[in-house]
Amino acid sequence: MATPSLKLRCCLKSNPSPPPILFLHDELITQILSCLRVKYLMQMKCVCRSWNTLISDSMFIKMHLNRSSLNPQFSLIYSNNDDHGFIPFPVSLLWENRSIDIPSDPYYQLNDKNCDEIVGSCNGLVCLAGYSLNQITGYKKRWLRFWNPATRAISDKEGTVFYNYKYCKFTFGYDNSTETYKVVLFGSNLDHPETNIVKVLNLGDNVWRTIHGFPAIPLQLEHGYEYDGVHLSCTINWMAFQNVYDRDDILEEFVIISLDLSTETFTQLMPPKNYNNVMSIIKFPNICVLMDSLCFSYDKETEFFIWQMKKFGDEKSWSQFLKFSYHNIGIDYELGHPRIKLTPLHLSEDGDTLLLANGQQDSAILYNWRNNRAKKTRINNKICWFSIRDYVESLVPTC
């Protein structure tokens, strides 16, 4: 019996005509292209005019984003001498505790982008912030730029604002109802809370709108650590405190302030009621997002607690998710020693492994709470762990 290759040669000799041309339906081509990485799609824009039009189409961009979201990544900020930059990497590298290399491509550095801060990322779009100081007037100038590292597109400076606030923080979010990217600015002088401001900027509008009636003072700096706003389900949430009166005493009580990006209105949420909500009792309260749920964490004596809000906005849905001691995660701690700030960053897809940033040692810990084992990450010590964010490659434009 002749081999397949021999049969093929005989067929070619008897019928030397060229093989038939294979035609693919447009829908199949679209499906195939939507599965490719951004860098290949950017090259394929040059194949023909129709492909360029397709890859630039908003419906195709959404389709590709939905596909990319199935393979999520993280992003971090690294510091190297006087420079710092952006590192995207697959989620698997973190959970497998493999090393992450600082990109050799200078494109990922921030110096040449006239920015010094990464505010956050949504749908593959990264918000950058720059800064300058007028030595004569004392006023500070800040601006924003929107950057897509995958397509290598970056906007001009937008949202320039002048201010003399001690603290000025930005948070980047996405309004699903209007498909609008928004930046929220919070300016604060803690000694004069009446001067606090909250402003919102829509991507492309370049106009800041003031939102009045902020109900509490967000924690900006506590023991040298920053508290950022948390983006979840079309809202931005801050850890904050307010004064409460107990007979003749005034106590500071923790609250969570939630800004709805679609209506641009505030809601005040109380943390779990099952603990003593007094700043002198618990330390380093924080909020984060784990498994698409708002979580509240804090440190009390030698133990660390994480509560999960099962239904966002419903204070009755708080449930204690985790409780563990410093000994469980390999940290020797004694009462009376300087406090250690732990911050939950991410939870693995199976829910077993928690990534924690250790603020005292500038390192991160992988803690499997089911088998009660912890280990330090093997990642470069130039990483800024508190900068970790969800990231996904996309074709989302910068304007």
Secondary structure as GFF3:
##gff-version 3
##sequence-region A 1 399
A	DSSP	alpha_helix	4	14	.	.	.	ID=ss1
A	DSSP	alpha_helix	26	33	.	.	.	ID=ss2
A	DSSP	alpha_helix	38	44	.	.	.	ID=ss3
A	DSSP	alpha_helix	49	56	.	.	.	ID=ss4
A	DSSP	alpha_helix	58	68	.	.	.	ID=ss5
A	DSSP	beta_strand	73	80	.	.	.	ID=ss6
A	DSSP	beta_strand	83	90	.	.	.	ID=ss7
A	DSSP	alpha_helix	91	95	.	.	.	ID=ss8
A	DSSP	three_ten_helix	106	108	.	.	.	ID=ss9
A	DSSP	three_ten_helix	111	113	.	.	.	ID=ss10
A	DSSP	beta_strand	117	122	.	.	.	ID=ss11
A	DSSP	beta_strand	125	133	.	.	.	ID=ss12
A	DSSP	beta_strand	140	148	.	.	.	ID=ss13
A	DSSP	beta_strand	153	154	.	.	.	ID=ss14
A	DSSP	beta_strand	158	163	.	.	.	ID=ss15
A	DSSP	beta_strand	167	175	.	.	.	ID=ss16
A	DSSP	beta_strand	180	188	.	.	.	ID=ss17
A	DSSP	three_ten_helix	193	195	.	.	.	ID=ss18
A	DSSP	beta_strand	197	202	.	.	.	ID=ss19
A	DSSP	beta_strand	208	210	.	.	.	ID=ss20
A	DSSP	beta_strand	217	218	.	.	.	ID=ss21
A	DSSP	beta_strand	221	222	.	.	.	ID=ss22
A	DSSP	beta_strand	225	226	.	.	.	ID=ss23
A	DSSP	beta_strand	230	232	.	.	.	ID=ss24
A	DSSP	beta_strand	235	246	.	.	.	ID=ss25
A	DSSP	beta_strand	249	260	.	.	.	ID=ss26
A	DSSP	beta_strand	265	269	.	.	.	ID=ss27
A	DSSP	beta_strand	283	290	.	.	.	ID=ss28
A	DSSP	beta_strand	293	300	.	.	.	ID=ss29
A	DSSP	beta_strand	303	309	.	.	.	ID=ss30
A	DSSP	three_ten_helix	315	317	.	.	.	ID=ss31
A	DSSP	beta_strand	318	325	.	.	.	ID=ss32
A	DSSP	three_ten_helix	326	329	.	.	.	ID=ss33
A	DSSP	beta_strand	342	347	.	.	.	ID=ss34
A	DSSP	beta_strand	353	358	.	.	.	ID=ss35
A	DSSP	beta_strand	363	368	.	.	.	ID=ss36
A	DSSP	beta_strand	373	376	.	.	.	ID=ss37
A	DSSP	beta_strand	383	391	.	.	.	ID=ss38
###
